[in-house]
Amino acid sequence: MEAPVITSVHALRTAHEQFVTMPGASPRARDLVADSWRRCVMRGVHPDGSRLPPLRATATELTAYRRAHPLAAVLPLFRELLGDGAADDGHVFAVADTDGTLLWVEGDAATIERGERMHFAEGAVWSEARAGTNAPGTALELGRPVQIVTGEHYSSAVHAWSCAAAPVRDPATGQVLGVIDLSGGATIATPPALAAVRGAALAAEAHLARTMAVPTTVPVPVGRGDGVRLSVLGRDCALLEHGGRVLRLSPRHSEIVLALALAGHGVPGDQLAVELSDREVPPSTLRAEMTRLRAVLGPTLLGSRPYALLCPVRTDLGEVSGLLAEGRVAQALARYPGPPLPRSDAPVVVEQRRCLEQQLRGAVLGSGDSGLLRRWVAADWGTDDIAAWSALARTLPGGSPQRAAAAARARGLDLAEAVPPQVVRHAAVLQRSHF
């Protein structure tokens, strides 16, 4: 059941404080916000606002990047729909790219100045991973319109603000091009503000559909180098970045590309079929799937006989493994939003998922670091980890309420695990008989 929606500013800030000070506590917030807070914990975002979002680009770099960005074509439309109201009502509108980098921030001059003090400024990165729960970053994370009010922000530095944002998509491909956002005070914590950004995003997509002859190519985000990068952690559909394009692959294509990236060399068709399924895959079925994948990636990326990726591919899975190999456990945990392709049952993916979780869990438990252990047990995959709760209890000060709570959680899980399944079933039958 979703937690009741909290509207009081004081209640929101109290719920936020309880969550960030009590490891493993269930957030008293909307499901959308609670899920975002948990992701922030796993990514190591600072809830106290002590680290402001980074400024990614110089003025010269930003100017050139904005000029080439597809959303530059709809900036006049955004100014017409949102700009006048922003200046009159004391708020700002912002346009960000797919990385959450703010490309334009316009509106009320005093609000712009306030925003700059917390790095809500052109060139700053407001992705959820860098800035915590916020409307533009969380809208990009979820791919849908989002409204975040006051204490729902993960960073306390933003608790005086409310914001509403909606992603803008390429009408030809469905690819997210960026996000349009309204930020400010109480007037943004209302349904009309969310409706305004939704309407602006739809209007922008309609304008692009009328004026674009070919699908839009998103430029390489500011500060990123060339190359191929595959993101699979915490995603059912992988993202592949190459040559200025960001492709969202289907679940099956995600499995194939990850298998080829892990191999690092050509893979014969029969071997690839075994890595993708426990059941026999006819060669004709695999060939048809590879033909469809080649149409998505292009012939310069995918080779055949044997199947291979023709460019070196960096994966977020490999980056986390590399950090663990270097002993940088905190950084590895911060870069781990979840297991690779969590719904996949392809043998190669299942094995990689198991190995990475074992490595990460072992490193966290062996660290003796209460902060890392808190983040582990706060995540979905760690909330029932008896060993992690016990390790956390041992690292906390003797006599502290947090230590007692962690020890009690470990004992409760241990007891639940010791109860025979038939007793649990019998209890359930008895419980049902009373209704």
Beta strands, then each sheet from edge to edge (+ up, - down):
strand 1: 92-96
strand 2: 102-107
strand 3: 146-149
strand 4: 162-169
strand 5: 176-184
strand 6: 228-231
strand 7: 239-242
strand 8: 245-248
strand 9: 302-303
strand 10: 308-309
strand 11: 313-315
sheet 1: 2+ 1- 5+ 4- 3+
sheet 2: 8+ 7- 6+ 11+
sheet 3: 9+ 10-
end
